[in-house]
Amino acid sequence: MTAPTTATAARYLYLTRHGEATPDESGLSDKGRRQAVLLGERLRGAPLAAIHHGPLARAEQTAKLVGEQLDGVPLAVTEPAGDYIPYLPHREELPPESADAMLDHLAGFPAEEREKGPGLAREAVARFTGPVDGAEPRHELVVTHNFLIAWLVRAALDAPKWRWMGINHANAALTVIRYAPGRPASVLFFNDTAHLPADLRWTGFPPELHL
């Protein structure tokens, strides 16, 4: 006798980097708070079932401000949505001309972020990606940090693992990935700042990249 097949439906994963932080990263700046409110206003039309956020204050405050613009969407803190190094590449994986600079850059991060990061990244992939059980699509927002967004976008595109490096995300910009049954993941849009006025766009990027 054949076991019944469990129905699955598409997951729509909304990703945003926290709003602009204060210089000491203890919370959001005035710009960061404005960004978070505007992002929440944009998401009023999205059928979000949950908002997940990392444990650091800048992510928690962003998620709270976004949630205040919505109607009863629950918030949940989760460590895999935090700030960490998702993957440490080996030298032979990297382009020879930039390997030293890339590895030196990663070596400057705290040891805990480098050691715990890959395990947390695996948890994030298991928790936030792929189709969902049941017949109804699920829409979820993850308020996180640049590195995890880069890792999830890289994974959705089946790019080499080291290629999360070099993918940058502006504060409070929006990325959406669709995971549909039987189909490759689709990056529907990336780093969208249409909800932000010109003076709030591209924070988190170096000045020469502000457009």
VMD Tcl script that draws the C-alpha trace (Angstrom):
set ca {
  {0.00 0.00 0.00}
  {1.43 3.38 -1.03}
  {1.81 5.94 1.74}
  {-0.12 9.17 1.17}
  {1.90 12.02 -0.27}
  {2.24 15.06 1.98}
  {1.14 18.21 0.21}
  {3.62 21.07 0.02}
  {3.21 24.70 -0.94}
  {5.44 27.62 -1.82}
  {7.31 29.60 0.79}
  {7.91 33.29 0.16}
  {10.87 34.40 2.22}
  {11.12 38.16 2.73}
  {14.56 39.29 3.85}
  {15.63 42.66 5.16}
  {18.73 44.02 6.77}
  {18.06 45.96 9.98}
  {17.71 49.73 9.75}
  {20.73 51.96 10.02}
  {22.42 51.54 13.40}
  {23.98 54.10 15.72}
  {27.80 54.35 15.50}
  {28.19 52.03 18.52}
  {25.58 49.60 17.07}
  {23.61 49.69 20.33}
  {20.38 50.29 18.46}
  {18.87 52.17 15.54}
  {19.71 55.70 14.49}
  {16.95 58.18 13.70}
  {17.35 57.22 10.04}
  {17.15 53.55 10.95}
  {13.87 54.03 12.79}
  {12.38 55.90 9.84}
  {13.53 53.15 7.50}
  {11.91 50.47 9.63}
  {8.56 52.29 9.78}
  {8.52 52.81 6.01}
  {9.37 49.16 5.43}
  {6.49 48.14 7.66}
  {4.14 50.41 5.73}
  {5.22 48.80 2.48}
  {4.59 45.32 3.85}
  {0.99 46.03 4.86}
  {-0.17 44.41 1.64}
  {1.86 41.24 2.17}
  {0.14 38.23 3.83}
  {2.92 37.76 6.38}
  {2.46 34.91 8.85}
  {5.49 35.71 11.03}
  {8.41 38.07 11.55}
  {11.66 36.45 12.68}
  {14.58 38.56 13.86}
  {18.05 38.15 15.21}
  {18.90 38.79 18.88}
  {20.92 42.00 18.46}
  {19.21 45.28 19.37}
  {19.33 46.77 15.87}
  {17.49 43.78 14.41}
  {15.03 43.52 17.30}
  {14.16 47.22 17.14}
  {13.70 47.05 13.37}
  {11.39 44.05 13.66}
  {9.32 45.74 16.36}
  {8.87 48.92 14.32}
  {7.95 46.92 11.23}
  {5.49 44.86 13.25}
  {3.82 47.97 14.65}
  {2.77 48.91 11.11}
  {1.13 45.54 10.53}
  {-1.96 43.87 11.94}
  {-1.10 41.29 14.57}
  {1.82 39.57 12.82}
  {3.74 37.69 15.56}
  {7.42 38.41 16.20}
  {9.95 35.77 17.24}
  {13.63 36.12 18.09}
  {15.87 33.37 16.73}
  {19.64 32.99 16.91}
  {20.04 31.71 13.32}
  {18.77 35.12 12.14}
  {21.70 36.78 13.90}
  {24.98 38.33 12.77}
  {27.76 35.82 12.04}
  {30.12 34.48 9.37}
  {28.07 31.85 7.50}
  {30.95 30.12 5.75}
  {34.75 30.24 5.98}
  {36.25 29.50 2.57}
  {39.51 27.67 1.96}
  {42.19 29.55 0.08}
  {41.95 27.24 -2.93}
  {38.27 28.13 -3.38}
  {38.99 31.81 -3.82}
  {40.22 33.83 -6.81}
  {44.02 33.85 -6.47}
  {44.30 37.60 -6.97}
  {41.98 38.39 -4.03}
  {42.35 35.38 -1.72}
  {44.73 37.05 0.74}
  {42.60 40.17 1.10}
  {39.40 38.15 1.56}
  {40.89 35.84 4.17}
  {42.48 38.75 6.03}
  {39.09 40.45 6.10}
  {37.41 37.40 7.64}
  {40.22 36.97 10.18}
  {39.33 40.38 11.60}
  {35.95 39.19 12.89}
  {35.55 37.79 16.44}
  {36.45 34.13 16.77}
  {32.98 33.27 18.07}
  {31.32 34.65 14.91}
  {33.68 32.58 12.74}
  {33.39 29.37 14.76}
  {29.64 29.31 15.45}
  {28.58 30.88 12.18}
  {28.57 27.87 9.82}
  {26.36 25.86 12.19}
  {23.94 28.76 12.58}
  {23.86 29.19 8.81}
  {22.85 25.54 8.40}
  {20.08 26.09 10.95}
  {18.90 29.17 9.06}
  {18.70 27.25 5.79}
  {16.78 24.42 7.47}
  {14.39 26.80 9.22}
  {13.73 29.48 6.61}
  {14.10 27.93 3.15}
  {12.32 25.38 0.99}
  {8.61 24.68 0.42}
  {6.29 24.34 3.41}
  {4.00 21.50 4.43}
  {0.34 21.93 3.63}
  {-1.70 23.40 0.82}
  {-1.32 27.10 1.62}
  {1.68 29.26 0.62}
  {3.52 30.82 3.54}
  {4.97 34.34 3.67}
  {7.58 35.11 6.33}
  {9.88 38.05 7.03}
  {13.37 37.65 8.48}
  {14.95 40.81 9.90}
  {18.63 40.03 9.93}
  {22.07 41.20 8.84}
  {23.99 41.54 5.61}
  {25.91 38.27 5.84}
  {22.90 35.98 6.27}
  {21.03 37.66 3.42}
  {24.10 37.17 1.23}
  {24.30 33.51 2.24}
  {20.64 32.80 1.48}
  {20.74 34.61 -1.87}
  {23.90 32.69 -2.79}
  {22.23 29.43 -1.85}
  {19.11 30.26 -3.86}
  {21.29 30.84 -6.93}
  {23.40 27.69 -6.37}
  {26.53 29.84 -6.42}
  {29.81 28.57 -4.90}
  {29.78 28.70 -1.12}
  {32.45 31.40 -0.88}
  {30.39 33.69 -3.11}
  {28.35 35.06 -0.22}
  {31.25 37.47 0.05}
  {30.64 40.47 -2.16}
  {26.84 40.39 -1.96}
  {25.77 43.58 -0.19}
  {22.39 44.68 1.14}
  {21.28 48.16 2.08}
  {19.66 48.86 5.43}
  {15.88 48.19 5.39}
  {15.94 47.17 1.71}
  {13.79 44.21 0.73}
  {14.65 40.90 -0.93}
  {12.14 38.12 -1.65}
  {12.96 34.50 -2.50}
  {10.30 31.98 -3.58}
  {10.72 28.27 -2.83}
  {8.09 26.43 -4.90}
  {7.63 22.64 -4.88}
  {9.49 20.92 -7.69}
  {11.20 24.11 -8.90}
  {14.51 25.86 -8.23}
  {14.44 28.73 -5.80}
  {13.68 32.07 -7.43}
  {15.08 35.41 -6.30}
  {12.03 37.53 -7.15}
  {13.76 40.79 -6.33}
  {16.86 41.88 -4.46}
  {17.84 44.93 -2.42}
  {14.68 46.85 -3.34}
  {14.54 50.31 -1.72}
  {11.43 51.62 -3.51}
  {9.75 52.31 -0.14}
  {12.57 54.60 1.01}
  {13.10 58.26 0.02}
  {16.44 59.20 -1.51}
  {18.03 60.26 1.77}
  {17.34 56.86 3.37}
  {18.51 54.63 0.51}
  {21.83 52.82 0.32}
  {22.82 53.27 3.95}
  {25.15 50.43 4.77}
  {26.96 50.88 1.45}
  {30.17 52.92 0.99}
  {29.48 56.50 -0.15}
  {30.72 55.91 -3.69}
  {27.96 53.33 -4.20}
  {25.07 55.55 -3.11}
  {22.85 55.98 -6.16}
}
mol new
graphics top color blue
foreach p $ca { graphics top sphere $p radius 0.5 }
foreach p [lrange $ca 0 end-1] q [lrange $ca 1 end] { graphics top cylinder $p $q radius 0.2 }
display resetview
